Amino acid sequence: FGHPWIFIRGVPSLNFLPPEGPLEVAFAGRSNVGKSSLINALVGQKGLARTSNTPGRTQELNYFVPDGYSGEGGDLPPTAIVDMPGYGYAQAPKEQVDKWTKLVFDYLRGRATLKRVYVLIDSRHGIKKNDDDVLDLLDKAAVSYQIVLTKTDKIKAAGVPKLLAETAEKIRKRPAAYPGVLSTSSEKGDGLDELRQAIAETVGI
Ligand code: GDP
């Protein structure tokens, strides 16, 4: 993480995926969960991921790689971070949800170099129905995922261990869930080193 990251492309459908090569991790979560803030905090670059995921711009997988690698012509980056489109808009029309599900499921099923998806859950809300649907999708696609609680500064510090234990218990029987739930606050910087460490171990950087 000690280098600048750049946005290389938005992927609206699988034909636009960068060549497979580097191991990648992806971030998923309900809109407003704090996904952009967390990606920006992880890399220490404020404007990398867009913090206002407006509903119209949600249908792309956004690829970030260390600066200096275009991903073209065999010039492959060592790793990539993929910002998956947010889900769970209250007024999302069914066709948009279907499109999201198709793009994400096709990607999850077809991307051999995707090592893990970090599924972000707002500490104040816990796992909701549409989070559960996404976990079902990940289990079905047999893609390893880990739960990351966000915005822990918004709840009492003493409540964090309890929430971690409750969340771990909720996903215990899920086949593709990686054991161990992480907690973060982009605002305070809590848990960022642990998450960086987890990612580094996952993609071997
Ligand atoms: P996204 O839609 O998942 O990308 O969410 P954003 O990163 O845009 O964040 C949504 C809102 O939550 C914004 O108002 C952020 O300022 C706020 N937010 C994000 N992370 C944190 C955090 O760790 N603590 C607090 N208190 N607010 C946060």
Residues whose N, C-alpha, C, O or C-beta is under 5 A from the ligand:
A	BS01	GDP	R30 S31 N32 V33 G34 K35 S36 S37 L38 R50 T51 S52 N53 K151 D153 S185 S186 E187
